[in-house]
Amino acid sequence: LLQNRLNGNTSGRAAQLLPALESADETVQLAGLAELTNMLAMGNEDSLAGFPIKQLVPALMLCIRHPHNDEVVNKACQALHYLLEALPRSSAHALAAIPALLEKLESLEVIDIAEQALAALEKLSLRHGKAIVQAGGLAAVLFPMDFFFGPSLYKALNVLANCFQYMTSADMAQVQPSLASLSQRLRQHDPKMVERVCLCFCRLV
């Protein structure tokens, strides 16, 4: 009974945050996103049972496409990443966010935003790599790889490896220009990176 009450309180509070996420006041938006992010960071399938995923994902997408506040965009990408991590089943509803996340990678205006978008795409690629390929996502992930290091570079390679499972010959044009650059990473001394690059080529072949 106590667990049910706690779940109900969490879901109810999340629903109450919707107006804040959709607010024209950016201070209110940021406060709502901060609370939502904390809620998701500490949540799991059990504690977030009944979470209003269908309503929250469109609200987060609006924030990700915010025209001029990078902090709102960054926090929204982070919230979406935590949502996908805490509730993997939410990925089916988050598919519509793929184009917006890819735009953040392609523009590469703010590296923190690109890294958060990449983290969300990594979660989506586990189940929906085909959707990322169909959205032209391979080129978008390959483009900023020279600007990523360490964990972010590993995430980019994980996204590619997951997506390569769904490629067809018609998709080769998205990766052909970058294969030489990708192969050069096999000469690096970072075993984690080399392993992921090998996995990319294995799945591509």
C-alpha positions as CSV (number, residue, x, y, z in Angstrom):
1,L,0.0,0.0,0.0
2,L,2.8,2.4,0.9
3,Q,4.6,1.6,-2.4
4,N,1.3,2.3,-4.4
5,R,0.9,5.5,-2.5
6,L,4.5,6.6,-3.3
7,N,4.1,5.7,-7.0
8,G,0.8,7.6,-7.1
9,N,2.5,10.7,-5.6
10,T,5.4,10.5,-8.1
11,S,3.1,10.1,-11.1
12,G,0.8,12.8,-9.9
13,R,3.7,15.2,-9.3
14,A,5.1,14.5,-12.8
15,A,1.7,15.3,-14.3
16,Q,1.7,18.6,-12.4
17,L,5.0,19.5,-14.0
18,L,3.5,19.5,-17.5
19,P,2.3,23.2,-17.4
20,A,5.8,24.2,-16.2
21,L,7.5,22.4,-19.1
22,E,5.1,24.1,-21.6
23,S,5.3,27.5,-19.9
24,A,6.5,30.6,-21.9
25,D,8.5,31.6,-18.8
26,E,11.9,30.1,-19.2
27,T,12.7,30.3,-15.5
28,V,9.5,28.2,-14.8
29,Q,10.6,25.8,-17.5
30,L,14.0,25.3,-16.1
31,A,12.6,24.7,-12.6
32,G,10.2,22.1,-13.9
33,L,12.9,20.3,-15.9
34,A,15.3,20.3,-12.9
35,E,12.6,18.7,-10.7
36,L,11.7,16.2,-13.4
37,T,15.3,15.3,-14.0
38,N,15.9,14.6,-10.3
39,M,12.8,12.5,-10.2
40,L,13.9,10.4,-13.1
41,A,17.5,10.1,-12.0
42,M,16.3,8.4,-8.7
43,G,13.5,6.4,-10.3
44,N,13.0,3.0,-11.7
45,E,10.3,0.8,-13.2
46,D,8.7,0.2,-9.8
47,S,8.9,3.7,-8.4
48,L,7.8,5.3,-11.6
49,A,4.8,3.0,-12.3
50,G,2.0,5.0,-13.9
51,F,4.4,7.8,-15.0
52,P,2.7,10.0,-17.7
53,I,5.1,9.1,-20.5
54,K,2.7,9.9,-23.4
55,Q,2.2,13.5,-22.1
56,L,5.7,14.2,-21.0
57,V,7.6,13.2,-24.2
58,P,5.8,15.8,-26.4
59,A,6.5,18.5,-23.7
60,L,10.2,17.5,-23.6
61,M,10.3,17.7,-27.4
62,L,9.1,21.3,-27.3
63,C,11.8,22.1,-24.8
64,I,14.5,20.4,-27.0
65,R,13.4,22.6,-29.9
66,H,13.6,25.8,-27.8
67,P,14.8,28.5,-30.2
68,H,17.3,30.4,-28.0
69,N,17.7,29.0,-24.5
70,D,20.5,26.4,-24.5
71,E,20.1,25.7,-20.8
72,V,16.4,24.6,-21.4
73,V,17.5,22.5,-24.4
74,N,20.3,20.8,-22.5
75,K,18.1,20.0,-19.5
76,A,15.4,18.7,-21.7
77,C,17.8,16.3,-23.5
78,Q,19.1,15.2,-20.1
79,A,15.5,14.6,-18.8
80,L,14.7,12.5,-21.9
81,H,17.9,10.5,-21.4
82,Y,17.0,9.7,-17.8
83,L,13.5,8.8,-18.8
84,L,14.8,6.3,-21.3
85,E,17.2,4.9,-18.8
86,A,14.6,4.6,-16.0
87,L,11.7,3.5,-18.2
88,P,13.0,1.6,-21.3
89,R,9.4,1.1,-22.4
90,S,9.2,4.8,-22.9
91,S,11.4,4.5,-26.0
92,A,8.4,3.7,-28.2
93,H,6.9,7.1,-27.4
94,A,10.3,8.9,-27.7
95,L,10.8,7.9,-31.3
96,A,9.3,11.2,-32.4
97,A,12.2,13.0,-30.7
98,I,14.9,11.4,-32.9
99,P,14.9,14.2,-35.6
100,A,15.2,16.8,-32.9
101,L,18.1,15.0,-31.2
102,L,19.9,14.5,-34.5
103,E,19.6,18.2,-35.2
104,K,21.5,18.9,-32.0
105,L,24.3,16.6,-33.2
106,E,24.5,18.0,-36.7
107,S,24.5,21.7,-35.5
108,L,27.1,21.0,-32.8
109,E,26.6,24.5,-31.5
110,V,26.9,23.6,-27.8
111,I,29.0,20.5,-27.0
112,D,27.1,19.8,-23.8
113,I,23.8,19.7,-25.7
114,A,25.3,17.4,-28.3
115,E,26.6,15.0,-25.6
116,Q,23.2,14.9,-23.9
117,A,21.4,14.3,-27.2
118,L,23.9,11.5,-28.0
119,A,23.2,9.9,-24.6
120,A,19.5,9.8,-25.4
121,L,20.2,8.4,-28.9
122,E,22.3,5.7,-27.4
123,K,19.3,4.5,-25.3
124,L,17.0,4.7,-28.3
125,S,19.4,2.8,-30.6
126,L,19.2,-0.3,-28.4
127,R,15.6,-0.9,-29.6
128,H,15.1,1.5,-32.4
129,G,18.3,1.6,-34.4
130,K,16.3,1.2,-37.6
131,A,14.4,4.4,-36.9
132,I,17.6,6.3,-36.5
133,V,19.0,5.0,-39.8
134,Q,15.8,5.9,-41.6
135,A,16.0,9.4,-40.1
136,G,19.5,9.9,-41.7
137,G,21.1,9.5,-38.3
138,L,24.2,7.7,-39.3
139,A,25.8,10.8,-40.9
140,A,24.6,12.9,-38.0
141,V,26.4,10.6,-35.5
142,L,29.5,10.3,-37.6
143,F,29.9,14.0,-38.2
144,P,30.7,15.2,-34.6
145,M,32.9,12.2,-33.6
146,D,36.1,14.2,-33.9
147,F,34.9,16.5,-31.2
148,F,34.0,13.7,-28.7
149,F,36.4,12.1,-26.3
150,G,36.2,9.3,-23.7
151,P,32.7,8.3,-22.7
152,S,31.0,10.5,-25.3
153,L,33.1,8.9,-28.1
154,Y,32.2,5.4,-26.8
155,K,28.5,6.4,-26.9
156,A,28.8,7.6,-30.5
157,L,30.4,4.3,-31.5
158,N,27.7,2.3,-29.6
159,V,25.0,4.2,-31.5
160,L,26.7,3.3,-34.8
161,A,27.2,-0.3,-33.9
162,N,23.5,-0.6,-32.9
163,C,22.3,1.1,-36.0
164,F,24.6,-0.9,-38.3
165,Q,22.5,-4.0,-37.6
166,Y,19.7,-2.4,-39.5
167,M,21.5,-1.0,-42.5
168,T,20.8,-2.0,-46.1
169,S,22.9,-1.3,-49.2
170,A,20.7,1.8,-49.8
171,D,22.0,3.3,-46.5
172,M,25.7,3.0,-47.4
173,A,25.9,6.5,-48.8
174,Q,25.4,7.8,-45.2
175,V,28.6,6.1,-44.0
176,Q,30.8,5.7,-47.0
177,P,32.6,9.1,-46.7
178,S,33.5,8.3,-43.1
179,L,34.7,4.7,-43.3
180,A,38.3,5.7,-43.9
181,S,38.2,8.0,-40.8
182,L,36.5,5.3,-38.8
183,S,39.1,2.7,-39.8
184,Q,41.9,5.0,-38.6
185,R,40.6,4.6,-35.1
186,L,41.6,1.0,-35.2
187,R,45.2,2.2,-34.8
188,Q,44.5,4.0,-31.5
189,H,45.8,2.8,-28.2
190,D,42.4,3.0,-26.5
191,P,41.2,-0.7,-26.3
192,K,37.7,0.3,-25.5
193,M,37.4,2.4,-28.6
194,V,39.1,-0.2,-30.8
195,E,36.7,-2.8,-29.6
196,R,33.7,-0.7,-30.5
197,V,35.1,0.2,-33.9
198,C,35.7,-3.5,-34.6
199,L,32.1,-4.2,-33.5
200,C,30.9,-1.5,-35.9
201,F,32.8,-3.1,-38.9
202,C,31.7,-6.5,-37.9
203,R,28.0,-5.5,-37.9
204,L,28.5,-3.5,-41.1
205,V,29.9,-6.5,-42.9
